[in-house]
């Protein structure tokens, strides 16, 4: 099973199914957008007779004629159409493309023509609100002026050509107050269109009526033709800027930089669709025209990166054509004077770009057929955008009705949807990979935990066996050193027959006490010295009462000794027991005091008696002091020390134990 493609019925992640759902949703949105635009476009191509719709009248029957003009000029404030030649008027049905005098056109001479379009308006009054005129499109490379009843009511440009009249519907409000420019009722509408002789003029049907009746048509076309593409392009640009910031942190991934280049060129290449101000700048025209070729070049680089084939010949060809057109269309280049100050060259530009895009699309699909699904999607996107560009080419050449739609404005929407789908796909795949890695890590961790649990159990068992062995060995050593040697002494004394019964009894009692100490040292005292001493008191107190010696117990609370294990406990018990035994055997004391004290780093256990004292130094130097040396050795084993202070009034024995051992 592939990573990320898991069966939902088994409770596994459904990331891949979510990705498919998102992909279908994006494609459905793109298809719906294109279908709506196509239906609107086809609906606008059907001829409609002149007639009224509520408070609005659609004017389709018109008359027109063309006159010569010296140059683009400002329209006068008033104009009487009777001054035009009466026999030059020709009938036309709107929407229509008016024929041009292309035979007279010269690329080196600016031949200006003025086309007049006259429409008769049925009786139309503004009883229910202000009147307005709405014209979806007037195609020209010059100026536009509209006269109503002989008075100028609209001027699309002060002077000079209007470059982007293709995408801006006209909305003209006809006021009816005393200071208004137009007196009602409206009787006739005269449209003055200036253009070069080689550029045909196209005029859509004219709507006249109340603002309330026409506002919906105007806003709908404005929103679909300009505002919606502007929003989609701005969103595309915002994502591209985000990709640029990502690339600054991940310089080795050039895909982010290519995506930013795609977003910025796509945004610039479609500015003329939705820029609200009239555009006359030659540099702006050069920028928007050439951005189409830059966009095709960037997409080609993107496809090459996706399917992994360099395609050097095609890459050099596309790059060369793009650079050639970029240079030839510069405003400072005088080789072609019509470039790009007028849109005469735009149909040729669209044709070249459509051919380049078609080649990139077909080569991209073939190169990525079995190599990259994402590259095939991008190539299909290029194909869709090429079809939209062909529609725009047909609009520029007046093959389609002037009331149609320039679908090239939605190229950004298609590109954004395609690359948005790629981003969603890669994001979801990344999540799937992370989930799969987490699942694999969880399985490995679970297996490792099982191995560690087995190892830990085996170590615990080995440690337990080692502890039992060490404890057995310690007990054997203690019994050998203590109980064993005492029993051997008793046996030899009995065999020699020279010992008194009381002496043998004393040896056997010592053996019994040593055995009891060994057993007591195995009891858990939990690092509590007082509990250990209490155990010894329980063993010694009956014996002391039998000898008539009083035991004064003045033990106080002391800190826990974390190092107190059974072996250390046995050493402490033997040190204290032997000290008390020395008092009983040698000092003739009748009272023994046991006390404890604490300083900064040590705990002290003191045993005092009121018997006869002895010379400590002399005893330690003689062979008689072997028992005292044993006490010192045991104390050193515990990192502690022992000391005796003896005098005529008794002896004080002190055992010093550390609170912490290294």
Buried (B, 14 or more C-beta within 10 A) or exposed (E): EEBBEBEEEEEBBEBBEBBEEBBEEBBEEBEEBBEEBEEBBEEBEEEBEBEEEEBBBBBBEBBBBBEEBEEBEEBEEEBEBEEBEEEEBEEBEBBBBBEBBEEEBEEEEBBBBBBBBBBEBEEBEBEEEBBBBBBBBBBBBBBBBBBBBBBBBBBBBEEBBBBBBBBBBBBBBBBBEEEBBBBBBBBEBBBBBBBBBBBBBBBBBBBBBBBBBBBEBBEEBBEBBBEBBBBBBEBBBEBBEBBBEBBEEEEEEBBBBBBBBBBBBBBBBBBBBBBEEBBBEBEBBBBBBBBBBBBBBBBBBBBBBBBEBEBEEBBEBBBEBBEEBBEBBBBEEEEBEBBBBBBBBBBEBBBBBBEBBBBBBBBBBEBBEEEBEBBBBBBBBBBBBBBBBBBBBBBBBBEBBBBBBBBBBBBBBBBBBBBBBBEBBEEBBEBBEEBBEEBEEEEEEEEEEEEEEEEEEEEEEEEEEEEEEEBEEBBEEBBEEBBBEBBEBBEEBEEEEEBEEEEBEBBEEBBEBBBBBBEBBEEEBEBBBBBBBEBBBEBBEEBBEEEEBEBEEEBEEBEBBEBBBBBBBBBBBBBBBBBBBBBBEBBEBEBBBBBBBEEEEBBBBBBBBBBBBBEBEEBBEEEEBEBBEBBBEBBEEBBBBBBBEBEEEBBBBBBBBBBEEE
